[in-house]
Amino acid sequence: MSQAVSPLAPKRYPRMPDVEGVRIATAEAGIKYRGRRDLMVMVFDEGTEVSGVFTRSRCPSAPVEFCRANLPGGRARILVVNSGNANAFTGRKGREATAMTAAAAARAAGASESTVFLASTGVIGEPLEAGKFAHLLDGMVARAMPHGWEEAARAIMTTDTYPKYLTATARLGEAEVVINGIAKGAGMIAPDMATMLSFVATDAPIAAPVLQALLSRGTQPSFNAITVDSDTSTSDTLMLFATGKAAQRGAPRITDVRDPRLVPFRRALNRLLKQLALQVVRDGEGARKQVEVTVTGAKSSRSAKRIALAIANSPLVKTAIAGEDANWGRVVMAVGKAGEPAERDRLAIWFGDIRVAHEGERDPDYSEEQASAYMRREEIAIRVDLGLGRGRATVWTCDLTKEYVAINGDYRS
Amino acid sequence: MSQAVSPLAPKRYPRMPDVEGVRIATAEAGIKYRGRRDLMVMVFDEGTEVSGVFTRSRCPSAPVEFCRANLPGGRARILVVNSGNANAFTGRKGREATAMTAAAAARAAGASESTVFLASTGVIGEPLEAGKFAHLLDGMVARAMPHGWEEAARAIMTTDTYPKYLTATARLGEAEVVINGIAKGAGMIAPDMATMLSFVATDAPIAAPVLQALLSRGTQPSFNAITVDSDTSTSDTLMLFATGKAAQRGAPRITDVRDPRLVPFRRALNRLLKQLALQVVRDGEGARKQVEVTVTGAKSSRSAKRIALAIANSPLVKTAIAGEDANWGRVVMAVGKAGEPAERDRLAIWFGDIRVAHEGERDPDYSEEQASAYMRREEIAIRVDLGLGRGRATVWTCDLTKEYVAINGDYRS
C-alpha cells in the first residue's frame, strides 16, 4: 500500500492556527496500521454547534447512522475518528462498536452521548474492535491541545499519499474568525461525497441551523463536484463545528442564514471547501493530472452537471488524458451517452484555450501539436459548449492510470 | 495497437453454413489499416426484410442516422461496413460520405438507395473519405459469394483481438432455417449497445415488423446486458436480415410475433444474440476474466438491472476481480451507490457458490481461502440477493486491468 506521494501534492502547507474552543489529540491504537497514529479526537468546549452532510449510499456505515441520529440536537462536545477500519457492513457488531466508543467518549469528555460524533474509514465488512481503543479516549481527552491539526489530518489518512489541511480567516461583524479544515480521501471518490471524511471547525458564533444551510449549499460546488472513480463510499462524512468563542472578541451570533454579516464567512468557507475537495482529487489514486470539466450552454445547470460528470467519469476520456492525447472524440462520446439534451451539430469543445471541435466537426484551424503540448500539462481544463441554453457546471477529476489499477487490484499480491 | 489475443477467446469456432439469399465480399480499402481487409459488403436477394436497433447516444454517427431513415421501409438489398473510421462527429462531410457510399452501393446492387444500410467503426471525428472505397463496391458485389462469414467478421474488427461469429439452426414449421451472426466490439462497450456492430441474417421468411419485435426484445438480455467500461459509442448498430429463401423449402411466412411457430426461432435467435454479446465482453479491452453479475430479490427487474450495472461498472469491483480478491465490501459499496431500494441488513452476497455476506454482515462460515481459490477462475459469478422483492437481472462484464489503461492511454506513445 505504500505509494509514492502524488505529483500533485501541495508544494507548501499553511501553518495552522488554533481554533479557540477546539482541542486535539491523536494516538497509535494499532487498529490496522502499525507504527502510525490511527485515532484522532477533537474535543469541543461547551456551546459548540454542529452540522453535517453524509453519504447517500443505501448501505451507510454504522458511524454515519450514529451521527445522523445525533445531528438534530445540533450540539457537539467530542469527535472520534479512526482509520484502518470503516465499521461498515458490520451489522449488529457495528452498532455495538459505535455504542461502546460513544459511551467511552462521552465519559472522557464529561458530556452527553448525544454530543458525541464518530467517523471510521478503511476496510469494509471487518468488525471494528472498539475495545482496542475505547480505553485510550480518557487519556487523549486529558492531554488534548489546541494545536495538532496537521497530526489530526495525518491520523485519518488511508490510501492518501499526503495529509490535507487548510485554514482561512473571515470578518464576522468587527471580529476576525478562523476556519480550519482537514480532509482525507483518495479512492472511492464520487459524488455525492465519496470515501471522504472532512472536518471543519471555526470559532465563529453561528447557530446550528445556519451552519447546516451553509454546509448543504457549500458542498454542491465542492465535495459534490469531484469524482475520482465514480464509486461512492459507505462512510462519507463532512462536518462543520462552530465553537462560538469569537463572540468574546465581539463577533455577533448569527441565527439567520440571510444575515448580511455572514457573507464574508460564507465566501471563505466555500473557498476552503473547494480547496479541500481539490486536494482530494489531486490525491486520486494513481493521479498524475488534475482535470477540470466545464459544461456551458446546457438546458439547465443540473443537465450541465450530469454531462460534466459523464465526461469526468468516462474511463476512455480519463485514460486518454493519462496518455496525454487530446482525444475529443471520446468527449463527444461521453456527451452523447449522458442522456441529457445535446445536439451534435452545435457542440464545441476546448482543451484549455484550444478549440478542437466546432459545430459538430473538428475545428479546421486546430493544431494537433498545440493540443498535444497542452496535454502535457499537470492541470487540464476541458470545456464543452452545447449551444442550447444557459446551464453551466464545473466538476473536477483526475486521469486514470495503470497505478490506479495497481493500487486497487494488486494490493493482495 | 497490436494486442495479444484475449485469453478468453473461443477455443474453437463453428463452421459457418451459407444463408440462402446472402452473398458476401470483403476488400482492402486502406481506410486506416494497412495489410488487412477493412471493407465488407453483404448483398441480399430481392425480398429480404430487415430490422435494427441503434445506439441511444445523443451524438450518433452519420451511418446510424442514415440507417434509421431507411429502416421504416423494412427492405434491404445491400449492407456496406467499413472499419478504421467511424464517420462520427464529421458534420456535413459525414452526410456527404454516407450519401456517396449509398449511391455507389445502390448502383452496384441494382437496387434503390432506400434498401442500402451502412455502418462504420473506428476513429471518431476524422472525415471518412468515401471516394477511397466507393469505386470498389461494383467489383465486390460482382464477386460476392455465399460463404465468407469468417472474413466478414474479420473485416469489421477494430481493437478486437479475435473475430466473432456464430451460427444456429431452428425449426420453422416443417423446415429448418439457418441464423448466422457476426459482431465486433471490445471497448466503449456499455448499455445500451456500445461500440458494437452486429449483423445477423437468416433465410427464414419473417416480416420486418416481426423481426423488429424479436430484435428489440432480444437485445435486452444480451447486448443491452453487457458492459466493458460504461462508455457508450456513437455508432452501435445491430441489424437482423431475413431473406425468406427457406419458404422454398416449406417454411411458413411469419407475419405475427405471437405466431406459435415462431417459438423455436425466437429461442435460437436469443441464444445466438446472447452468445455474440458474451464474445464481445470476453474480448473486452485488457480482459482476463468474464464476470457475471446477478441481482435477485430487488423491488423490480429494472431496479435489479440498475444495481447489477452499478456493480459491473464499478472500477473498484473490477480492479478487485483483476486482483483475484473476493472483495465483497466493494460490492456492498456498489449496491449502496446505485440509488435503488436496498436494505443493508438484508443483503446477501455470493462469489460462485460461496456465500461471503449474509444479513448485512460477513458470513461467519465463509472461508477466505475457498473464496480466493474461486477468484483465480476465468469465469467469475457474483450474486447479490436484496431480500426485498422478486426483481432479478443478470449482466456481464470483464475485469479492469492495467492492459485496459495501456490500450486506451498508451496508443500514442
Interface residues (C-beta under 8 A of the other chain):
Chain A: T55 R56 S57 R58 C59 P60 A86 A88 F89 T90 G91 R92 K93 V123 I124 G125 E126 P127 G187 M188 A190 D229 S230 D231 T232 S233 T234 N313 S314 P315 L316 T319 A320 A322 G323 E324 D325 W328 G329 R330 V332 M333 A334 V335 G336 K337 A338 G339 E340 P341 A342 E343 R344 D345 L347 A357 E359 G360 E361 R362 L400 T401 K402 Y404 V405 A406 N408 G409 D410 Y411 R412 S413
Chain B: T55 R56 S57 R58 C59 P60 A86 A88 F89 T90 G91 R92 K93 V123 I124 G125 E126 P127 G187 M188 A190 D229 S230 D231 T232 S233 T234 N313 S314 P315 L316 T319 A320 A322 G323 E324 D325 W328 G329 R330 V332 M333 A334 V335 G336 K337 A338 G339 E340 P341 A342 E343 R344 D345 L347 A357 E359 G360 E361 R362 L400 T401 K402 Y404 V405 A406 N408 G409 D410 Y411 R412 S413
